[in-house]
Amino acid sequence: MAIATHNPATGETLRTFAALDDTQVRAILQRVSDARAPWAAQPVGARVACLRRTGQLLRERRDQYAALITLEMGKAIREARAEVEKCAWGCEYYAEHAASLLADELIASDASRSLVAYQPLGTLLAIMPWNFPFWQLLRAAVPALAAGNTVLLKHASNVPQCALAIEEVFRDALPPDVLRTLLVGPELVEMLIADPRIHAVTLTGSEAAGRQVAAAAGRHLKKSVLELGGSDAFVVLADADLDETARIAVAARFQNSGQSCIAAKRLILVPEIAEEFLTRFINRLEQLKQGDPKQETTDLGPMARPDLRNQLHRQVTESINKGAVKLLGCEPASGPGYFYQVSLLDRVQPGMPAYEQELFGPVATVIRARDEADALRIANDNRYGLGGSVWTRDLQRGEAFARAMQCGQAFVNGMVKSDPRLPFGGIKASGYGRELGLHGMREFVNAKTIWIK
């Protein structure tokens, strides 16, 4: 099987790689397995020194890696640089805090001394997506590495050069084989999960992929963490600062050309502000510049693959046929590359794909609520539960609303984002488990009780 990488801004094939054969895969897996015990035996201070060096290298190579992200998956260059910077920050955060997050926890009992020690599980298989090709891997791998695990990366097949660059930066900062990349297709994932040298698995991807990985991990009694799709609610209440809210709504929906699990995919508006908010929102949308992602002035690049664009257009078209109102765009852009117009659908109702499904691309959908209580009902009326936000000048009211939202992270007057200091993950069809923060650090450790008489 060949693994090809394409430039989504032009459609041209950039490079083709031969997928590793079974012998090569097993050899790499053995090398990662052999590196596990020496890496785990290092004191945490030595491990985090390597991670600090990783962060330094990411900053030094920021422009090189950002250009690669833009080339392979079409992210606007400014956003690609920000992604690499965030990866460096994540490395630095865990370099500073991993020792305290992993420290033994003394617990009083009938023993003279009893404690919980947090020890590595072993080798983590990381199955990663293309939309944030560096950050998605690092936010899972860096805490796991700090805890003393080794990592085997199976990246998305359309970003092989990013996968190899990730291996490169870790190879230059860590001991050999602590993190390795496998250029293979999805057909080998179940075999890898079954291998006794793999001790846990983490996946960021689709709900369908999550179900398959969870089933395989369950069959082999291996810990798994899943970060799957999202259809985040962006709820605007009557007392919101509409100018600021509209400004953030554009960024929250259209970052990475709308290809983000935590994008604000459902704008839920109460009647008092609906028309005024839409006027401000549309004015800002009309200022977005879509084009060559290598250009500094570009706000939106192409979608990553033609099949993704085709699927998005089917969802949009079906929603319009069922009564959704087209306010902007809603068509593939003409010319080369996989561009889709900046789009806005209004009057979205249950039964439409734009209401029921995740729209993974530059399409915002508006759902009109009867009142604030109805807005909360709509926010929770979704199979996904990754993130959500509510916008109001009343912070007490906002916190109460956020607590009632059925999702893994709820923001008041801010766009949903991942942060190394805070746990990140979803509920319902958005998966389970957490990355980042204390909770993410402790996903792939053995919380071992030690009791001493």
N, C-alpha and C positions, 0 to 999 in steps of 0.2 A: 504494500500500500504506500502511495506517495502522499506526503504532507506538503501542500502548496500554500504559499502566502501571497495574497493579492493586495494591491493598493486600492482601497475602496473609493478613493476620489477619482480614479481613472478606469478601474476595472482590469488593469494590466497585472499579469502574473509577475511577481518579484523574484521568488526563488522556489525551488522544489527540493524537499528533503525526502530521502528514503526512510521510511519508518524502521525503527529498530526491530531486529528479528528476535525470536524467543531466546536464543543463546545470549545475545547482547543484553536483553532485558534482565535475565536472571543474573548475569555477571554484575550489572550495576546494582541490582537489589542486594546481592551478597556484599558488595563493597560498602553500601550504606549500612547494612546490618553489622558488618565488621567494625564500622566507625562508631557504632552506638555506645558500646561500653566505655571506651576511652573518653568520649565526649561527656557522657553522664558522670564519669568519675572526676572530671575537672571541677574545681570549686566554682560556685556561681559567679564569683568575681572575674574569673578567667573567661567564662563563657560570655558574660556581658561586655567584657573588653573587646571581644571579637565582634559583637553586635554594634558597639560604638564605632568600631572601624568600618563596619558595613555602612553605617549612616554617613560617615565621612566620605566614603567612596561614592555613595549615591549623590551627594552634593557635588563632588568634583566632576562626576560624569552626567550631571543632570541634563545638560543640553543634548548629549549623545543619546541617552536613553529616551528622552522626551521625543526626539526626532524619530526614533524607532517606533514608539507607541503611535505617533501620528501616521507614520508610513503604513503600519500594519493594520490598524483598526480605525483610522480616520479621525481620531480625537483632535480638536483644535489645539494648536501648539501651546497656547497659554495654559489650557487645562492640562495638557500632558506634562508641562513643567511643574505645575502645581501637584500633580499626582506623584512625581518623583520626590518633590520636597516633602510631601506628607509621609512617604515611605521612610525618608531620612529621620523625620520627627518621631515616627513610631519606633525606629531602632534606638534613638536617643532616649525616648521615654522608658523603654524597658531596660536599657543599660543602666539608667538611674534608679529604677524602682523594682526591678525583678527580685533583688535580694530580700527586700521587705515583704513583697507579695508571696514569696516562697518560704519565708521564715517559719520555723516550727511554731505551732500554736499550742501553748500550755493549757491544759484543761484539768481542773480539780476533779478528783475521783477518790476511790478508796485505795489508790496506790500512793506510794510515797512521791512518785512523779509519773504523770501521764501526759501524753502529747499527741498531736497529729503532725506527721512529717509528710511533706509534699514531694514525691519522688516521680521521675519520668516514667511514662508507660513504655516507651521504646521507639519504634519508627512509625511516623505519621505519613499516610498517603494523602496528599493534598490534590484534589481534583478541582481545577480552577477555570473560570470563564475568561472571556476576551475583553469585556467592556472596561474593566480597570485592571489591565494585565499585570501591572506591578503591585498595586496596592492590595488587591484582593488576596494575593498570595502572601504578601508580607504581613498583613494584619492577622493571618492565621499562623504563619510559620514563625514569626519572631518570638511571640510568647512561648510557643512550643520548644523552640531552640533554647531559649533562656532557661526553660525548665529542665533541659538536658536530653530532650528527644532529638532524633535525627528526622529528616524530612525527605520524602520522595515526591517530586512534583510531576503530575500528569496535567499539562496545560491544554487549553483549547487549541484545536488543530489549525485555526487561522492566525495564531500568533506565535509560531515556532521561534522566530528570532527574538521575541521578547522572552520566551522561556529560556533560551540559551543565554541571553544577557543576564537574566536573574541568576542562573547557575554561575555565570562568570563572576558577578560581584560577590557572591557568597564564597566562591572558591578562592578569591583574592583576600578574603577577610577571615575565613574560618579554616580549621584543619580540613584535610582532604576528605571528600565523600560524606560530609555531614549533611549537605543538601545536594541532591542531584536531580536532573531533569530527565524524563523519559519522553522521547518523541515517538509516541504511539497513538493509535486510534482508540476510540471508546470500547472496542471489542475486547480489550485486554483488562479492563477495569475489574471485572468480577474475578478473574484469575489472580490479580494482584491482591485484592481484598482477602481472598482465600489463603494466600501464602502465609505460613506461620511467621515469617520475618516481618510482616506488617501487623502492627498492634492496634492501630486506630485509623480512622478515616475522616476527613473533612471535605465537604463539597459546597461550592457556591455555584448554583446553576438553576436549571428549570425544575419545576415540580415533578415532571416525569422522570428526569434523571435522579432527583432526590429519592423518589420511591424505589427506584432500582438499586441505588447505593444502600439505602436503609435496609432493604430486604437482604441484600448480600451480606452486609455487616451483621445483621441479626442472625442470619444462618450460622455465622462463624463466631458469634458472641464477641464482637468487637465494638468498642465505643465509636460513636459517630456523632458529628455535628453537621447540620444542614442549614445553609442560608439560601433560601429559594426565592421565588418571585415575590413581587409586592405590587399593590395598587393603592398607594398611600393617599389618604384623605388630607386635603388642605382646606380647612373649614374657616370661613370668614364670617365673623359675627358682626352685629350691627354697630358696635362701638369701635371697630378696628380702625387703625390709621391706614386709610385706603391707598394712599400714594406709596407708602413704604411696603405695604402688603402686596400691592401689584408688582412693585419692583422685585421683591424677593420671589414672588410666584413665578416670574419669568425664569429666574435662575434655577428655582427648585424643580421646574418642569423640564426645562430645555438644556440643562447641563449635559454634556456628553451626547448632544443631539437627542436627548430624551431617553438614552439607553442606560438607565440606572434603575436598579431595583427599588431604591428609596426615592425616586423622583415623585413629585407631587402630581400623581396621575389623575386624581379626581378633585376638581375645584368645587366645593360645596358651599353655596351662597344662600344667605337668608334674604328675604324679599326686600328689606329696607335698604340694602346696599347693592343689590345685584346689578342693576343697570350702571350705576356710577363706577363700580369696581370693573365691570367689563369694558367700559370706555377707556379707563386708565390702562387696563391690561392690554387691550388691543393696540393702543397707541405705542406701548413699549414693544409689543411683538413686531409691529411694522418697522421698527428700527433695527431689528436683528439682521446681521449680515451673514448669509450662508454662502459658502464657497470653499476655495482651496484651504484645507486645514493647516497648511504650512505658513499661511500668511498671518501676521500678527493681528490684523484687524478683523479676522474671521471669528464669528461667534459660534457658528454651527458648521460642522463638517458633514460628511456623508454618513449614512448608516453603514454598519460594518460588513454586511453581506447582502446580496440581492434577494435571497430567500426571505430574509428578515423584512426587507422592504415590501416584498410581495404579500407577506402575511399581514403586515400592518395595514396595507391598503385594502385587503379583503375585509379586515375588521372595521375599518372606517366606512367603506362602501356599504357594508351590511347594516351598520348603525344608521347611516343616512337613509337607506331604503326603509328602515323601520321607524323613521320619524325624527331622528336627530337633525339639528339645523346646522348647516355648514356656515361658519362665520369667516374662516380664513383657510386658504390652502386646500388640503385634503386630496392632493394629487402627487404622484411621483414627479420630481423635477425633471425637466428635459435635459438632454446632453449626456455626456459620459459620467461614469461613477454612479454610486448608489444613493443619490440624494433624494430626500423627501421634503416637500414644502413645509414650512412652518404652518401648523394647522391648529384650528380651534373648532370644536364641536359644542353646540349649546343644546339645551333641552334633552339631555341624555336621560333615558328612563330604563327601568328594569326590563330585561329581555333583550337588550341591545348588547353586542360585544363590548362596546365602550363602557358599559355599566358592569357587566359580569366578568370580563376578562382583563388581563394585563395588556395594555398597549405599550409596546417597547419601542418607542421612537418619538419623533418631535410632534406629538399630537396632544393638546390639552383638551380635557373634557369638562364641561360645566353641568353640574347637577343642581337644580334649584330646590331648596328645602322650604317647607311651609313656615318653619320657625326654628328656634334654637334646639328644641327637643328633637324635632324631626331631623335636623342636621346631624345630631349625634346618632340617631337611628341609622341614617344613611351611611355615615362614616363606618359604622360597625356591620353594615349589611354587605359583607364581602367575604369571600373565602380566604382572602389573604389577611395577614396581621403582622406586617413588618414594621412600618412606622406610620406616623401621622402628625399633623400640626394643627393648632388652633390659633386664631388671630383676634385679639381683643385688647383694649386698654386696661381692663380690669384683671389684674394678675391673679387674684383669688378666684375669680370666675374661671379664668383660663386654666388654672391648676386643677380645679374640680372637673372641668371638661376633659382635660388630658388624662386624669386618673380613670375616667369612665371610658376612654377609647380602648378598644380591644386590639392592642398591638404591642410590639416589643419595645418601642421607644416612642414617646409622645413629646413634642416640642411646643412650647408656648411662645409665640412671636419669634420663631426661628425656623429655618428650613431643616429638615431631617438630615443628619450627617453622622458619619462614624468618627469616633474620637478615641485615641488610645487610652484615655483616662476612664472611659465609660463602657459598660458592657453593650454589645451590639448583637442583635439577633431577633428572630420573630417567633410568632405563635401561629396556630391554625396551619393553613397550607403554605405559609412562609417558612416552615421548618422548625427546628428546635436546637437548643444549645446556644452558647454565647461565645463571641469572640471579643477580644480586647478587655481592658480593665482587669480587676481582680478576678471576676468570674471567668473571663476568657483565659487568663493565665492558668486557672485551675481545672479547665476542661480536660486537658491531656496529662494529668498527673494521677498517681495513686495516692489518695488521701489515707495514709497508713497510720493506724492507731498503734502507739507504743506505750505499753503499761509496765511500770517498774515497781516491784514491791518494796 
